């Protein structure tokens, strides 16, 4: 695939319940693509014939400034600097809607996905408009989260989820502690060598370009009540309620009830657009404006991912002010 700088404006197919779809034969204008994603929140491009990681990396780098992921919630394979596999997550478990790295201080404004091997069934990457989700949520719940923020609690170990080295890029204690202090993450080393962290963040932000208010977080996705009940029971049995690999709470530490998590997931589903992957597809997602997920699937599935164009959370009018320290 090549990128042209002299193509006309895009004419994508926009239908209810589906992400905008652009069918192409070869060249794509990166400026037109970015303008379209800024207006619509996402774009699925079909016809590029992306075959492998090299193809994906070449296109990714033409469309954004790639980031190195930190604080991953699940392991990934790295194909090149800034180019990763999809998160390693059981294929029979859905990844519900979320905004990538919404708990970080520098978040990707753009997500790029390339499908090299589509699954035999399922496995779509659905998207949902964050402004529409915010509008549909009960005002009193939104107000509570705006006032208190949300709290992410993580327990790192070598048995489940991303390891300390995978999340922080190092397993040296001084390096991890330095990162945590610089990124407003409270931490506590456990007697068994594990690490527990806490970070309080805003649940609602303004888009850095448009100023539009967006529901921007991973409150439901990383909450214990989104887990498969049998898996949750097993993990609580092994690690205890305070030892789950991740969980979310209201910003003051109060637990979030299963009814609230169910409501958030239902509102996302009501505002979801989805399209099955085909081999060679490319998808772009405005990470602040648009949530994404991953549906259950059968058979092999290879989707490559890049996070790009970092924006500082402080530039998104957060309701909870957080700053790192040296």
JOKACOR-V282103 format. One record per helix or strand of 2 or more residues. SS is the DSSP state (H for helix, E for strand). FROM is the first residue (numbers start at 1). LEN is the number of residues. If there is no record, write none. Layout:
ss = (SS	SS)
from = (FROM	FROM)
len = (LEN	LEN)
//
This chain:
ss = (E	H	E	H	E	E	E	E	E	E	H	H	E	H	H	E	E	E	E	H	H	H	E	H	E	E	E	E	E	H)
from = (21	30	42	53	78	83	95	106	121	127	130	139	150	164	173	186	195	204	213	224	229	241	246	258	272	282	290	297	302	313)
len = (3	11	5	11	3	3	4	12	2	3	7	10	7	5	10	4	7	3	3	3	11	3	5	13	2	5	5	2	11	4)
//
